[in-house]
């Protein structure tokens, strides 16, 4: 049985509603397509590997991160499709028929070099 868009969004928001997971997700977004190795993330955040593993698995289940084994290490990446899906869900009814209501959202979130 497939989760409704709202149920999926609640799960994604729950995954992000933790300080460590939010920090990890933001790190992965900043890392872009290259992603980061699990050990690198643990070191940067000063989080024990076993604890980090739990948080990364939570982000993966929520559809906000992906992992790929590379020999003995695992590389994690932000799932940009999942991120876009969550943002689209949150913004779906933003404009109330008037695009000017949310016009500055693109300026606020515009990618910066």
N, CA, C and O atoms as a GROMACS GRO file, in nm:
protein
  452
    1UNK      N    1   0.084  -0.118   0.000
    1UNK     CA    2   0.000   0.000   0.000
    1UNK      C    3   0.089   0.125   0.000
    1UNK      O    4   0.180   0.137   0.082
    2UNK      N    5   0.062   0.215  -0.091
    2UNK     CA    6   0.142   0.336  -0.104
    2UNK      C    7   0.089   0.444  -0.010
    2UNK      O    8  -0.032   0.464   0.003
    3UNK      N    9   0.181   0.514   0.053
    3UNK     CA   10   0.144   0.622   0.145
    3UNK      C   11   0.088   0.739   0.065
    3UNK      O   12   0.130   0.765  -0.047
    4UNK      N   13  -0.007   0.808   0.125
    4UNK     CA   14  -0.062   0.928   0.061
    4UNK      C   15   0.047   1.035   0.062
    4UNK      O   16   0.141   1.026   0.140
    5UNK      N   17   0.036   1.136  -0.025
    5UNK     CA   18   0.136   1.244  -0.024
    5UNK      C   19   0.150   1.307   0.115
    5UNK      O   20   0.261   1.341   0.157
    6UNK      N   21   0.039   1.323   0.185
    6UNK     CA   22   0.047   1.384   0.318
    6UNK      C   23   0.118   1.292   0.417
    6UNK      O   24   0.200   1.338   0.496
    7UNK      N   25   0.087   1.163   0.412
    7UNK     CA   26   0.154   1.068   0.502
    7UNK      C   27   0.304   1.067   0.474
    7UNK      O   28   0.386   1.064   0.567
    8UNK      N   29   0.341   1.068   0.346
    8UNK     CA   30   0.482   1.070   0.310
    8UNK      C   31   0.548   1.198   0.363
    8UNK      O   32   0.657   1.193   0.419
    9UNK      N   33   0.483   1.313   0.345
    9UNK     CA   34   0.538   1.441   0.390
    9UNK      C   35   0.555   1.442   0.542
    9UNK      O   36   0.654   1.493   0.592
   10UNK      N   37   0.459   1.386   0.614
   10UNK     CA   38   0.471   1.378   0.761
   10UNK      C   39   0.595   1.297   0.798
   10UNK      O   40   0.669   1.336   0.888
   11UNK      N   41   0.617   1.186   0.731
   11UNK     CA   42   0.736   1.104   0.758
   11UNK      C   43   0.865   1.179   0.728
   11UNK      O   44   0.961   1.172   0.804
   12UNK      N   45   0.867   1.252   0.617
   12UNK     CA   46   0.987   1.328   0.580
   12UNK      C   47   1.012   1.440   0.680
   12UNK      O   48   1.126   1.464   0.720
   13UNK      N   49   0.907   1.507   0.721
   13UNK     CA   50   0.922   1.615   0.819
   13UNK      C   51   0.965   1.560   0.955
   13UNK      O   52   1.044   1.623   1.026
   14UNK      N   53   0.914   1.441   0.992
   14UNK     CA   54   0.957   1.379   1.117
   14UNK      C   55   1.106   1.346   1.112
   14UNK      O   56   1.177   1.363   1.211
   15UNK      N   57   1.152   1.301   0.996
   15UNK     CA   58   1.294   1.270   0.981
   15UNK      C   59   1.379   1.395   0.998
   15UNK      O   60   1.488   1.389   1.056
   16UNK      N   61   1.332   1.507   0.950
   16UNK     CA   62   1.407   1.632   0.959
   16UNK      C   63   1.391   1.702   1.093
   16UNK      O   64   1.464   1.796   1.124
   17UNK      N   65   1.295   1.656   1.173
   17UNK     CA   66   1.266   1.721   1.301
   17UNK      C   67   1.358   1.671   1.413
   17UNK      O   68   1.313   1.649   1.526
   18UNK      N   69   1.483   1.655   1.381
   18UNK     CA   70   1.584   1.616   1.479
   18UNK      C   71   1.710   1.691   1.444
   18UNK      O   72   1.750   1.696   1.327
   19UNK      N   73   1.774   1.749   1.542
   19UNK     CA   74   1.890   1.834   1.519
   19UNK      C   75   1.998   1.766   1.435
   19UNK      O   76   2.048   1.824   1.339
   20UNK      N   77   2.035   1.644   1.472
   20UNK     CA   78   2.142   1.574   1.399
   20UNK      C   79   2.100   1.543   1.257
   20UNK      O   80   2.177   1.566   1.163
   21UNK      N   81   1.978   1.491   1.238
   21UNK     CA   82   1.934   1.456   1.103
   21UNK      C   83   1.922   1.579   1.015
   21UNK      O   84   1.957   1.574   0.897
   22UNK      N   85   1.874   1.689   1.070
   22UNK     CA   86   1.865   1.812   0.992
   22UNK      C   87   2.005   1.859   0.953
   22UNK      O   88   2.025   1.902   0.839
   23UNK      N   89   2.099   1.851   1.044
   23UNK     CA   90   2.238   1.889   1.013
   23UNK      C   91   2.297   1.799   0.905
   23UNK      O   92   2.363   1.847   0.813
   24UNK      N   93   2.273   1.669   0.916
   24UNK     CA   94   2.323   1.574   0.816
   24UNK      C   95   2.261   1.605   0.680
   24UNK      O   96   2.331   1.610   0.579
   25UNK      N   97   2.131   1.625   0.677
   25UNK     CA   98   2.063   1.651   0.551
   25UNK      C   99   2.118   1.778   0.485
   25UNK      O  100   2.145   1.780   0.365
   26UNK      N  101   2.135   1.882   0.563
   26UNK     CA  102   2.189   2.008   0.509
   26UNK      C  103   2.332   1.988   0.457
   26UNK      O  104   2.369   2.043   0.354
   27UNK      N  105   2.410   1.910   0.528
   27UNK     CA  106   2.546   1.878   0.483
   27UNK      C  107   2.544   1.806   0.348
   27UNK      O  108   2.620   1.839   0.258
   28UNK      N  109   2.454   1.709   0.337
   28UNK     CA  110   2.443   1.633   0.213
   28UNK      C  111   2.397   1.721   0.097
   28UNK      O  112   2.445   1.707  -0.015
   29UNK      N  113   2.306   1.812   0.125
   29UNK     CA  114   2.260   1.905   0.021
   29UNK      C  115   2.378   1.990  -0.024
   29UNK      O  116   2.398   2.010  -0.144
   30UNK      N  117   2.454   2.041   0.071
   30UNK     CA  118   2.570   2.125   0.037
   30UNK      C  119   2.676   2.047  -0.039
   30UNK      O  120   2.745   2.103  -0.124
   31UNK      N  121   2.690   1.918  -0.010
   31UNK     CA  122   2.790   1.835  -0.078
   31UNK      C  123   2.752   1.808  -0.223
   31UNK      O  124   2.838   1.777  -0.305
   32UNK      N  125   2.624   1.819  -0.255
   32UNK     CA  126   2.579   1.799  -0.392
   32UNK      C  127   2.592   1.655  -0.438
   32UNK      O  128   2.582   1.562  -0.358
   33UNK      N  129   2.616   1.638  -0.566
   33UNK     CA  130   2.619   1.505  -0.628
   33UNK      C  131   2.732   1.418  -0.575
   33UNK      O  132   2.722   1.296  -0.580
   34UNK      N  133   2.840   1.478  -0.526
   34UNK     CA  134   2.952   1.401  -0.474
   34UNK      C  135   2.916   1.331  -0.344
   34UNK      O  136   2.970   1.225  -0.314
   35UNK      N  137   2.826   1.389  -0.267
   35UNK     CA  138   2.788   1.331  -0.139
   35UNK      C  139   2.904   1.328  -0.042
   35UNK      O  140   3.007   1.393  -0.063
   36UNK      N  141   2.886   1.253   0.065
   36UNK     CA  142   2.989   1.242   0.169
   36UNK      C  143   2.995   1.099   0.220
   36UNK      O  144   2.894   1.028   0.223
   37UNK      N  145   3.113   1.058   0.260
   37UNK     CA  146   3.129   0.928   0.322
   37UNK      C  147   3.075   0.936   0.465
   37UNK      O  148   3.082   1.041   0.529
   38UNK      N  149   3.022   0.825   0.513
   38UNK     CA  150   2.964   0.822   0.648
   38UNK      C  151   3.065   0.867   0.753
   38UNK      O  152   3.030   0.943   0.843
   39UNK      N  153   3.188   0.822   0.742
   39UNK     CA  154   3.290   0.860   0.840
   39UNK      C  155   3.318   1.009   0.840
   39UNK      O  156   3.344   1.068   0.945
   40UNK      N  157   3.313   1.068   0.722
   40UNK     CA  158   3.334   1.212   0.708
   40UNK      C  159   3.223   1.289   0.781
   40UNK      O  160   3.250   1.388   0.850
   41UNK      N  161   3.101   1.242   0.764
   41UNK     CA  162   2.987   1.307   0.829
   41UNK      C  163   3.000   1.295   0.981
   41UNK      O  164   2.984   1.393   1.054
   42UNK      N  165   3.031   1.174   1.027
   42UNK     CA  166   3.045   1.149   1.171
   42UNK      C  167   3.152   1.240   1.231
   42UNK      O  168   3.134   1.297   1.338
   43UNK      N  169   3.263   1.252   1.160
   43UNK     CA  170   3.373   1.335   1.211
   43UNK      C  171   3.332   1.482   1.215
   43UNK      O  172   3.357   1.550   1.315
   44UNK      N  173   3.271   1.532   1.109
   44UNK     CA  174   3.233   1.673   1.104
   44UNK      C  175   3.131   1.709   1.211
   44UNK      O  176   3.132   1.821   1.264
   45UNK      N  177   3.043   1.615   1.242
   45UNK     CA  178   2.938   1.643   1.340
   45UNK      C  179   2.973   1.593   1.480
   45UNK      O  180   2.896   1.615   1.575
   46UNK      N  181   3.086   1.527   1.494
   46UNK     CA  182   3.125   1.468   1.623
   46UNK      C  183   3.016   1.376   1.677
   46UNK      O  184   2.977   1.384   1.793
   47UNK      N  185   2.969   1.287   1.589
   47UNK     CA  186   2.864   1.192   1.625
   47UNK      C  187   2.923   1.052   1.614
   47UNK      O  188   2.990   1.022   1.515
   48UNK      N  189   2.901   0.966   1.713
   48UNK     CA  190   2.951   0.828   1.702
   48UNK      C  191   2.894   0.760   1.578
   48UNK      O  192   2.777   0.781   1.544
   49UNK      N  193   2.975   0.677   1.510
   49UNK     CA  194   2.929   0.611   1.388
   49UNK      C  195   2.798   0.533   1.403
   49UNK      O  196   2.714   0.536   1.314
   50UNK      N  197   2.781   0.464   1.514
   50UNK     CA  198   2.658   0.385   1.532
   50UNK      C  199   2.536   0.476   1.542
   50UNK      O  200   2.429   0.443   1.490
   51UNK      N  201   2.550   0.588   1.609
   51UNK     CA  202   2.440   0.684   1.620
   51UNK      C  203   2.412   0.746   1.484
   51UNK      O  204   2.296   0.761   1.445
   52UNK      N  205   2.516   0.780   1.411
   52UNK     CA  206   2.500   0.840   1.279
   52UNK      C  207   2.430   0.743   1.185
   52UNK      O  208   2.345   0.782   1.106
   53UNK      N  209   2.467   0.617   1.194
   53UNK     CA  210   2.405   0.515   1.109
   53UNK      C  211   2.254   0.514   1.125
   53UNK      O  212   2.180   0.503   1.027
   54UNK      N  213   2.209   0.525   1.248
   54UNK     CA  214   2.065   0.530   1.278
   54UNK      C  215   2.001   0.652   1.209
   54UNK      O  216   1.894   0.640   1.148
   55UNK      N  217   2.065   0.767   1.219
   55UNK     CA  218   2.010   0.889   1.160
   55UNK      C  219   2.010   0.883   1.007
   55UNK      O  220   1.914   0.927   0.944
   56UNK      N  221   2.116   0.830   0.950
   56UNK     CA  222   2.122   0.818   0.804
   56UNK      C  223   2.015   0.722   0.752
   56UNK      O  224   1.952   0.748   0.649
   57UNK      N  225   1.994   0.612   0.823
   57UNK     CA  226   1.890   0.517   0.784
   57UNK      C  227   1.753   0.582   0.789
   57UNK      O  228   1.668   0.557   0.704
   58UNK      N  229   1.732   0.666   0.889
   58UNK     CA  230   1.606   0.737   0.903
   58UNK      C  231   1.583   0.830   0.784
   58UNK      O  232   1.472   0.836   0.730
   59UNK      N  233   1.686   0.903   0.743
   59UNK     CA  234   1.675   0.992   0.627
   59UNK      C  235   1.651   0.913   0.498
   59UNK      O  236   1.576   0.957   0.411
   60UNK      N  237   1.714   0.797   0.488
   60UNK     CA  238   1.691   0.713   0.370
   60UNK      C  239   1.546   0.663   0.364
   60UNK      O  240   1.482   0.670   0.260
   61UNK      N  241   1.496   0.613   0.477
   61UNK     CA  242   1.357   0.565   0.481
   61UNK      C  243   1.259   0.676   0.446
   61UNK      O  244   1.153   0.650   0.388
   62UNK      N  245   1.293   0.798   0.482
   62UNK     CA  246   1.205   0.912   0.455
   62UNK      C  247   1.215   0.960   0.310
   62UNK      O  248   1.139   1.048   0.269
   63UNK      N  249   1.307   0.904   0.233
   63UNK     CA  250   1.322   0.944   0.093
   63UNK      C  251   1.400   1.074   0.076
   63UNK      O  252   1.384   1.144  -0.024
   64UNK      N  253   1.485   1.106   0.174
   64UNK     CA  254   1.561   1.231   0.168
   64UNK      C  255   1.711   1.209   0.149
   64UNK      O  256   1.786   1.305   0.133
   65UNK      N  257   1.755   1.084   0.150
   65UNK     CA  258   1.897   1.052   0.130
   65UNK      C  259   1.908   0.917   0.061
   65UNK      O  260   1.818   0.833   0.070
   66UNK      N  261   2.019   0.898  -0.007
   66UNK     CA  262   2.049   0.770  -0.070
   66UNK      C  263   2.188   0.728  -0.026
   66UNK      O  264   2.268   0.810   0.019
   67UNK      N  265   2.216   0.600  -0.038
   67UNK     CA  266   2.349   0.550  -0.003
   67UNK      C  267   2.400   0.459  -0.113
   67UNK      O  268   2.324   0.396  -0.187
   68UNK      N  269   2.532   0.454  -0.121
   68UNK     CA  270   2.596   0.368  -0.220
   68UNK      C  271   2.725   0.315  -0.157
   68UNK      O  272   2.810   0.390  -0.110
   69UNK      N  273   2.736   0.183  -0.158
   69UNK     CA  274   2.856   0.121  -0.102
   69UNK      C  275   2.970   0.135  -0.203
   69UNK      O  276   2.954   0.107  -0.322
   70UNK      N  277   3.084   0.180  -0.152
   70UNK     CA  278   3.206   0.190  -0.232
   70UNK      C  279   3.315   0.114  -0.158
   70UNK      O  280   3.380   0.168  -0.068
   71UNK      N  281   3.334  -0.011  -0.197
   71UNK     CA  282   3.430  -0.097  -0.130
   71UNK      C  283   3.391  -0.113   0.017
   71UNK      O  284   3.289  -0.176   0.047
   72UNK      N  285   3.470  -0.057   0.108
   72UNK     CA  286   3.442  -0.076   0.251
   72UNK      C  287   3.366   0.041   0.314
   72UNK      O  288   3.335   0.036   0.433
   73UNK      N  289   3.337   0.143   0.238
   73UNK     CA  290   3.271   0.261   0.294
   73UNK      C  291   3.138   0.285   0.222
   73UNK      O  292   3.111   0.231   0.115
   74UNK      N  293   3.057   0.367   0.284
   74UNK     CA  294   2.927   0.402   0.224
   74UNK      C  295   2.924   0.552   0.201
   74UNK      O  296   2.955   0.632   0.290
   75UNK      N  297   2.887   0.589   0.080
   75UNK     CA  298   2.873   0.730   0.044
   75UNK      C  299   2.724   0.765   0.048
   75UNK      O  300   2.640   0.693  -0.007
   76UNK      N  301   2.694   0.874   0.113
   76UNK     CA  302   2.556   0.922   0.124
   76UNK      C  303   2.540   1.049   0.042
   76UNK      O  304   2.630   1.132   0.033
   77UNK      N  305   2.423   1.060  -0.017
   77UNK     CA  306   2.389   1.179  -0.095
   77UNK      C  307   2.248   1.223  -0.058
   77UNK      O  308   2.164   1.142  -0.019
   78UNK      N  309   2.224   1.352  -0.070
   78UNK     CA  310   2.087   1.401  -0.054
   78UNK      C  311   2.006   1.348  -0.171
   78UNK      O  312   2.055   1.341  -0.284
   79UNK      N  313   1.884   1.309  -0.144
   79UNK     CA  314   1.793   1.269  -0.251
   79UNK      C  315   1.718   1.395  -0.294
   79UNK      O  316   1.618   1.433  -0.234
   80UNK      N  317   1.769   1.459  -0.398
   80UNK     CA  318   1.712   1.586  -0.441
   80UNK      C  319   1.570   1.570  -0.494
   80UNK      O  320   1.489   1.663  -0.488
   81UNK      N  321   1.538   1.452  -0.547
   81UNK     CA  322   1.401   1.426  -0.588
   81UNK      C  323   1.307   1.428  -0.469
   81UNK      O  324   1.198   1.485  -0.475
   82UNK      N  325   1.349   1.364  -0.359
   82UNK     CA  326   1.269   1.365  -0.237
   82UNK      C  327   1.257   1.505  -0.179
   82UNK      O  328   1.151   1.543  -0.130
   83UNK      N  329   1.366   1.580  -0.185
   83UNK     CA  330   1.362   1.717  -0.134
   83UNK      C  331   1.264   1.801  -0.216
   83UNK      O  332   1.184   1.876  -0.161
   84UNK      N  333   1.271   1.788  -0.350
   84UNK     CA  334   1.177   1.863  -0.435
   84UNK      C  335   1.033   1.821  -0.409
   84UNK      O  336   0.942   1.904  -0.407
   85UNK      N  337   1.014   1.691  -0.388
   85UNK     CA  338   0.878   1.641  -0.359
   85UNK      C  339   0.824   1.703  -0.231
   85UNK      O  340   0.708   1.745  -0.226
   86UNK      N  341   0.906   1.710  -0.127
   86UNK     CA  342   0.863   1.769   0.000
   86UNK      C  343   0.835   1.918  -0.017
   86UNK      O  344   0.733   1.968   0.030
   87UNK      N  345   0.926   1.988  -0.083
   87UNK     CA  346   0.906   2.132  -0.104
   87UNK      C  347   0.780   2.158  -0.188
   87UNK      O  348   0.705   2.251  -0.159
   88UNK      N  349   0.759   2.077  -0.290
   88UNK     CA  350   0.639   2.094  -0.373
   88UNK      C  351   0.513   2.071  -0.291
   88UNK      O  352   0.415   2.144  -0.305
   89UNK      N  353   0.515   1.969  -0.205
   89UNK     CA  354   0.399   1.942  -0.120
   89UNK      C  355   0.372   2.061  -0.029
   89UNK      O  356   0.257   2.103  -0.014
   90UNK      N  357   0.476   2.116   0.032
   90UNK     CA  358   0.460   2.228   0.125
   90UNK      C  359   0.413   2.354   0.054
   90UNK      O  360   0.341   2.435   0.112
   91UNK      N  361   0.454   2.370  -0.070
   91UNK     CA  362   0.423   2.494  -0.144
   91UNK      C  363   0.298   2.481  -0.232
   91UNK      O  364   0.255   2.579  -0.292
   92UNK      N  365   0.241   2.364  -0.239
   92UNK     CA  366   0.132   2.334  -0.331
   92UNK      C  367   0.019   2.437  -0.327
   92UNK      O  368  -0.030   2.479  -0.432
   93UNK      N  369  -0.022   2.478  -0.212
   93UNK     CA  370  -0.135   2.570  -0.199
   93UNK      C  371  -0.092   2.710  -0.160
   93UNK      O  372  -0.175   2.791  -0.119
   94UNK      N  373   0.036   2.739  -0.172
   94UNK     CA  374   0.093   2.865  -0.126
   94UNK      C  375   0.028   2.987  -0.192
   94UNK      O  376  -0.005   3.084  -0.124
   95UNK      N  377   0.012   2.981  -0.319
   95UNK     CA  378  -0.026   3.102  -0.394
   95UNK      C  379  -0.174   3.140  -0.381
   95UNK      O  380  -0.209   3.255  -0.410
   96UNK      N  381  -0.257   3.051  -0.340
   96UNK     CA  382  -0.400   3.079  -0.328
   96UNK      C  383  -0.455   3.145  -0.454
   96UNK      O  384  -0.542   3.231  -0.447
   97UNK      N  385  -0.402   3.102  -0.569
   97UNK     CA  386  -0.447   3.158  -0.696
   97UNK      C  387  -0.378   3.287  -0.735
   97UNK      O  388  -0.401   3.338  -0.844
   98UNK      N  389  -0.293   3.341  -0.648
   98UNK     CA  390  -0.222   3.466  -0.676
   98UNK      C  391  -0.071   3.440  -0.667
   98UNK      O  392  -0.017   3.432  -0.556
   99UNK      N  393  -0.003   3.427  -0.781
   99UNK     CA  394   0.140   3.395  -0.779
   99UNK      C  395   0.225   3.498  -0.705
   99UNK      O  396   0.337   3.467  -0.665
  100UNK      N  397   0.176   3.618  -0.687
  100UNK     CA  398   0.254   3.721  -0.618
  100UNK      C  399   0.268   3.692  -0.468
  100UNK      O  400   0.361   3.741  -0.404
  101UNK      N  401   0.177   3.612  -0.413
  101UNK     CA  402   0.182   3.578  -0.271
  101UNK      C  403   0.314   3.508  -0.237
  101UNK      O  404   0.371   3.531  -0.131
  102UNK      N  405   0.361   3.423  -0.327
  102UNK     CA  406   0.484   3.346  -0.302
  102UNK      C  407   0.598   3.386  -0.394
  102UNK      O  408   0.696   3.312  -0.406
  103UNK      N  409   0.588   3.499  -0.459
  103UNK     CA  410   0.687   3.539  -0.559
  103UNK      C  411   0.828   3.548  -0.502
  103UNK      O  412   0.924   3.513  -0.572
  104UNK      N  413   0.844   3.592  -0.380
  104UNK     CA  414   0.979   3.608  -0.326
  104UNK      C  415   1.043   3.478  -0.280
  104UNK      O  416   1.160   3.476  -0.244
  105UNK      N  417   0.968   3.369  -0.279
  105UNK     CA  418   1.022   3.240  -0.238
  105UNK      C  419   1.140   3.201  -0.327
  105UNK      O  420   1.241   3.152  -0.276
  106UNK      N  421   1.130   3.223  -0.456
  106UNK     CA  422   1.240   3.188  -0.545
  106UNK      C  423   1.363   3.272  -0.516
  106UNK      O  424   1.476   3.223  -0.527
  107UNK      N  425   1.344   3.396  -0.480
  107UNK     CA  426   1.459   3.482  -0.447
  107UNK      C  427   1.526   3.434  -0.318
  107UNK      O  428   1.648   3.430  -0.308
  108UNK      N  429   1.444   3.400  -0.220
  108UNK     CA  430   1.496   3.356  -0.091
  108UNK      C  431   1.574   3.226  -0.105
  108UNK      O  432   1.678   3.208  -0.041
  109UNK      N  433   1.525   3.135  -0.189
  109UNK     CA  434   1.586   3.003  -0.201
  109UNK      C  435   1.678   2.989  -0.321
  109UNK      O  436   1.729   2.880  -0.347
  110UNK      N  437   1.699   3.097  -0.395
  110UNK     CA  438   1.784   3.088  -0.514
  110UNK      C  439   1.922   3.036  -0.478
  110UNK      O  440   1.980   3.074  -0.377
  111UNK      N  441   1.972   2.949  -0.562
  111UNK     CA  442   2.107   2.895  -0.540
  111UNK      C  443   2.209   3.007  -0.545
  111UNK      O  444   2.209   3.091  -0.635
  112UNK      N  445   2.295   3.005  -0.448
  112UNK     CA  446   2.400   3.106  -0.442
  112UNK      C  447   2.535   3.039  -0.463
  112UNK      O  448   2.558   2.928  -0.415
  113UNK      N  449   2.623   3.105  -0.536
  113UNK     CA  450   2.756   3.045  -0.558
  113UNK      C  451   2.836   3.037  -0.430
  113UNK      O  452   2.950   2.990  -0.431
   0.00000   0.00000   0.00000
